[in-house]
Amino acid sequence: MASSNAAAARRRRAPGPAPSPTGPASDVHPVLRRATAPPAALDLLAQARAGLDEAAVLETANERYATAHLAALRTAAAVLAARSLPEPTSRRRPRIRSAWEVLPEIAPELAEWSVLFASGARRRARAEAGIQGAATNRDADDLIRDVAMFLRLVERMLVLQPVLPQPRQDPETPPGPREGGGRGVPDAS
């Protein structure tokens, strides 16, 4: 009798791969996520994008460096606005920490970016103070490139459904596979 119950249970189980030590994929429950980041985070991302655009056209290396670093800081603030939870209140006021210290706790995948931008904070302060030669043109150009990459990465993280330009469709050409064997890859010949 017990063997017939076990056989019936095996038949009722959905067919599929054997369970892994961490459980079968069917045991994973999807977590519903917001379609986009909160408005405050989106506003900070827009400010960061505008700051980065401004940094690219400024005249002096110090101005470009300081403005680009501020764009990175606003990008980090967007992540903190989207992911952080309020700290529990206590009688003692906690010490103030920089965004670069908090970011790896909130988004561990951005820890290396935190180290990179934290290392440039002193240079940014010198550049903002107008100290001659605080940042070279190379320093400013490198930082602008790094911030642009960081900003794109964070935008992808926080804005789950980015608005991408759609390819234009010729009204006379019916939609379908393109040349190159129908895979959408151009022919190598």
C-alpha positions in Angstrom: 0.0 0.0 0.0 2.8 2.4 0.9 4.6 1.8 -2.4 1.4 2.5 -4.4 1.0 5.9 -2.5 4.6 6.8 -3.3 4.1 5.9 -7.0 0.9 8.0 -7.1 2.8 11.0 -5.6 5.5 10.6 -8.2 2.9 10.7 -11.0 1.2 13.8 -9.6 4.5 15.7 -9.4 5.1 18.0 -12.4 7.6 16.6 -14.9 10.9 18.5 -15.1 14.5 18.5 -14.0 15.5 17.0 -10.7 15.6 19.4 -7.8 18.9 21.1 -7.1 20.3 21.4 -3.6 18.9 24.9 -3.5 15.5 23.9 -4.8 14.0 23.6 -8.2 13.4 26.8 -10.2 9.7 26.3 -9.8 10.2 27.0 -6.1 11.4 30.5 -6.8 8.7 33.1 -6.2 9.0 36.2 -8.3 9.4 39.4 -6.4 7.4 42.2 -7.8 9.5 45.3 -8.4 8.5 48.8 -9.2 8.5 49.7 -12.8 10.9 52.6 -12.1 12.7 54.4 -9.4 11.1 56.9 -7.1 10.7 60.5 -8.4 13.5 61.8 -6.2 15.9 59.3 -7.6 14.9 60.1 -11.2 15.3 63.8 -10.5 18.8 63.2 -9.2 19.7 61.1 -12.3 18.4 64.0 -14.5 20.6 66.5 -12.5 23.6 64.2 -12.8 23.0 63.9 -16.6 22.8 67.7 -16.9 25.9 68.1 -14.8 27.8 65.6 -16.9 26.8 67.4 -20.1 27.9 70.7 -18.6 31.2 69.2 -17.5 32.0 68.2 -21.0 31.8 71.8 -22.3 33.4 73.7 -19.5 36.7 75.5 -20.2 39.1 74.7 -17.4 40.2 71.3 -16.2 39.3 72.2 -12.6 35.8 73.2 -13.5 35.3 70.1 -15.6 36.7 67.8 -12.9 34.6 69.3 -10.1 31.4 69.3 -12.1 31.9 65.7 -13.3 32.6 64.6 -9.7 29.4 66.3 -8.6 27.5 64.4 -11.3 28.9 61.2 -9.9 27.8 62.2 -6.4 24.3 62.9 -7.6 24.2 59.5 -9.3 25.2 57.8 -6.1 22.6 59.9 -4.3 20.0 58.5 -6.7 20.9 55.0 -5.8 20.6 55.9 -2.1 17.3 57.5 -2.6 15.9 54.5 -4.4 17.3 51.7 -2.2 18.0 53.0 1.3 15.7 52.6 4.2 15.4 55.2 7.0 17.8 54.6 9.9 16.2 53.7 13.2 16.0 56.7 15.4 18.2 56.7 18.4 19.0 59.3 21.1 22.6 59.6 19.9 23.1 61.2 16.5 25.2 59.0 14.2 28.3 60.4 12.6 27.9 61.9 9.2 29.2 59.6 6.4 29.8 60.4 2.8 27.7 58.8 0.1 30.8 56.9 -1.0 30.9 55.2 2.4 27.2 54.3 2.4 26.8 53.3 -1.2 28.6 49.9 -0.9 26.3 49.0 2.0 23.2 49.8 0.0 24.4 48.6 -3.4 27.4 46.2 -3.0 27.7 45.9 -6.8 28.8 49.5 -6.9 31.6 49.2 -4.3 34.4 49.6 -6.8 32.8 52.8 -8.1 32.6 54.1 -4.6 36.3 53.6 -4.1 37.1 55.3 -7.4 35.0 58.4 -6.8 36.0 58.6 -3.1 39.6 58.7 -4.1 38.8 61.8 -6.2 36.9 63.7 -3.5 40.0 65.6 -2.3 41.0 66.5 -5.8 37.4 67.8 -6.4 37.7 70.0 -3.2 41.0 71.4 -4.4 39.5 72.1 -7.9 36.4 73.8 -6.4 38.7 75.9 -4.3 40.4 77.1 -7.5 43.9 75.7 -6.7 45.9 75.9 -9.8 46.6 72.5 -11.3 44.4 70.6 -8.9 43.1 68.6 -12.0 44.8 68.2 -15.4 42.9 68.0 -18.6 43.6 64.2 -18.6 42.2 63.9 -15.1 39.0 65.8 -16.1 38.6 63.7 -19.3 39.1 60.4 -17.5 36.6 61.4 -14.8 34.0 62.5 -17.3 34.3 59.1 -19.1 34.1 57.2 -15.8 31.1 59.2 -14.6 29.3 58.7 -17.9 29.8 54.9 -17.5 28.7 55.0 -13.9 25.6 57.0 -14.7 24.6 54.6 -17.5 25.0 51.7 -15.2 22.9 53.3 -12.5 20.2 54.3 -15.0 20.0 50.7 -16.1 19.8 49.5 -12.4 17.1 52.0 -11.4 15.0 52.5 -14.5 13.9 49.0 -15.3 12.3 49.8 -18.6 14.3 52.5 -20.3 12.8 54.2 -23.3 14.9 53.2 -26.2 14.6 54.6 -29.7 12.7 52.2 -32.0 14.2 51.4 -35.4 12.4 53.2 -38.2 10.2 50.9 -40.3 10.0 51.6 -44.0 6.3 51.7 -44.8 6.8 49.8 -48.0 8.9 47.0 -46.5 7.0 44.4 -44.6 8.4 43.5 -41.2 10.3 40.2 -41.2 13.8 38.7 -41.2 16.5 40.8 -42.7 19.3 39.6 -45.0 21.9 37.3 -43.5 20.1 34.0 -43.1 17.1 35.5 -41.3 19.0 35.9 -38.0 19.3 39.7 -38.2 23.0 39.4 -38.7 24.5 40.9 -41.8 26.2 38.5 -44.2 29.9 38.4 -43.8 30.6 38.0 -47.6 
